[in-house]
């Protein structure tokens, strides 16, 4: 299955973090793509450097475009401060997606609920988004497009926007919940970010204020401020059953 998997890295931290991340990935390096906002580092051949005035959506979209050119089926994008603990994380994540029909998974954060399949596999559903790791497949990109490049420095605005679009098409779980990978499959190093200053809320950054204003305009709420009310557990399970019935093993 390795020839169907592509791994992308958003290089936002120091060289030591990037080296540890790469060393932890048990995967052929010719199938790894790096999008970088920093310079003067040791890279693989498959990398592209941008300026610090580039949105994370653009970095993600570069990785995705390279995967599409290579006709990759399963896409993984992680930040360079991540260390892979589960060496079989790639195939294990695909197995969860194939079982539950959840073809967009993020990194584990706060455990809210878990759903177990008859086969014994478990889907973790977090109440908070953690986009330092993303998994999706070529079919999602084909039907949902790329991330919106107009979101800049809003940390996860482009990913939340993407998830909302998936929800509107009933392709992922409803409001308030994010399907995620298993706990302890990845660890984050205590690295100082070098490339970009994330903001959870706009404060005095005019560009970030524009990003949040755009998000408010199209979705009518501000993340982490006036979030829509989460659905009930019954509705959550109903949607999970819909995904499993219609999109598992596709």
N, C-alpha and C positions, 0 to 999 in steps of 0.2 A: 504493500500500500504506500510505501514511502514516496514513490514517483508521483502520487496524487496529492501530496502534502507540500505546502509552502509555508515557510516561517519568516515573518517579517519582524524587524526590530526597530523601534523608535529610539534612536541614540540621543538621549537627552542629558546624560550624566557623564562622569569622568571616564578616562580610559580604563581604570581598574575595574569599574562596574561593567563596562562593555566586555572586557576580557573574561570576567567571571561568568557573565551571562552566556557568552559564546562557549566557554569551556563546559558549562553545565548542559548544553544542548547536545543530545546524542543523535545527531542528524548530519547528513552530508552537507557540507558548506555551500555547495553549488546550488542548493535549494533554499538558501537563506538570503533575504534581501534586507539591506540596512538603509533606512532614511535617517539622515543626520542633520542636526542643527549646529554641530560643532566641527572644528577643523583640527588639523595637526594630530591626527590619531592614526593608529594602525588598523586598517580595515581589510575586509575581504574584498574580492573583485566586485561583488554585486552590491555597491553602495552608491548613494547620491547625497551630496551635501547641499543644504539650503541655508539661507540667512535666518537670523533669529526673528525676523519679521514675517515668518511663515506660520500658518496655522497648522495644528496637529492634523486637521482633516486633510490638508494637502499632503502631509507626510504619509498618512494612511492610504490616501488615494494613489500615491506613487507606488507603494507596495502592492496594492490591489491590481493596478494596471500591469505591473510586471508579472504577477501571478496569472493574470488573464492571457497575457502574451505567451506564457509558458504552458497554457491550457491546464493549470493546476485546478484541482477540484475542491480541496479543503484548505481554507486560509486561517493562519494563526498570526496574530500581531501582538507583540508584547513590548513593554518598555525595557530599556537596557539595565535597569536596576533589579530585574527579576532573575532569580536563580531557580532552575528547574530541579525539583526534588524527586518527583515521580518521572523516571526516565521513559516511561511508556505513556506520558501525558497526552501525546498526540492521538494515538489509537484509542486510548481510554475515553478521551473527550468525544471522538467520533462515535464510539459505541454508545455513549449516553445520548448523543444527538439522534442516532438511528433508532434508539429505543423509545425516546419520548417525543420525537418530532421537533425538538427545540434546536433549530439550526442557527441560533445566535446565542452564544454563552459568553459571560464575562468572568472576571476573577472572583473568587469567593470573598465575601466580606462578612456581614452580620447574618448569621443563620436565622431565618424566619420560619422556614418550613421545609420539609423534605417529603418527596413522593417516591415510593418504592414500587418497582415493577415486579411482576410475577417471577421474572428471571433473577431477581435479587439485586438488580442495578438500582441505584438511588440518584434522584435528581435533587440537587440542592437549590433552593429558591431564596435569594437574599433580598432583604428589604432596602439595601443601599447598593447603588451601582459602584463598581470598581473596574474602571476601564483600562487598568494596566495590563490586562490580558483580554484579547477578544478572539473568538472563534466563530466562523461562519463559512458557508460553502458557496460555490460559484453560482448556484441557482438563486440564492438570496440576492447576490449582486446583480444578476441578470434581471431580476424582477423588481428590485428596489433601488438600483443605481448606486452611486458613490456617496460619500459623506459630503455635507454641505461646507464648502470652503469659506463661507462668509462668517463662520464662527471662529473668533480669534481669542486665544488666551482665556477662554471660559472653562478650561479644564475638561469638562465632559459634555459641553453643550451640543457638539456635533454628534456624539454618540447617543445622547438622550433623544435628540431630534430624529436620528435614524431608527431608534427603538419605537418611538411614537408612530413613525411611518409604517413599521412592521405591525404594530398593534392595530392600526387602522385597517390593515389588510388581513387581520386575524392570523398573523404568522408567528406571533410570540405571545408571552403571557400578558395579562392585562395590567392596568395601572397599579403601581406600587410594588411590583415584584420583578426580579431579574433572575432568570435561570443562570446558574453559575457552575464552575468546575468544583471539584472536591477540595475541601480544606487540606492544607499541607502539601498540595501538589506543586506549589510555588512558594518561594520566600522572597521578601523584598530586602535589599541591602539598605543600610542607612547612608545613602549617598546624597550629596548636595547637588541639586539640579543646576546644570550649567547653562542650559540653552534658552530657557523660556520661563517667565514668571507667571505661574498659574494663578488664577483668581477664582475663588468660589463665588464671589460677588463683586460687582464692578468697582466699588470704592471710587478712586479718583482717576482710574485709567480710562481715558476717553474711548479708546478702541474697544475695550472690554464692555463699556457701557453700550456701545453700538451693537455689539454681539448680543447682549442681554435684551436690548430693546427689540432687535430683530426676532429673537426667540419669543419674547412676549407678544409681538405682533402676530406671529403665525400660530402660536400654541396657547396664548391667553393665560399663561402663568409663568412664574419665575422659579427655577429649580432651587430647592433648599429654602424657599421663602413661603410661597403659598401653593404648595404642592396639591394636586387633586387628591381627593380622598381615595384611599386604597379600596379595592373591591373586597368583598367577603371571601372567606376561605372556600365556600361552596362554589362561588363564581370562578375562583382561581382553579379549583379542581375540574370544573366543567370545561374550562378553556384548555387545560392540560390534556384532558381526555380527547377533546377535539383535535389537538395537535397530534397526539399519539395515533389517533384513528386515521387522520388524513395525510400526515406528513412524515411519519416515522418510516425509516428504511426506504426513503425515496432516492 
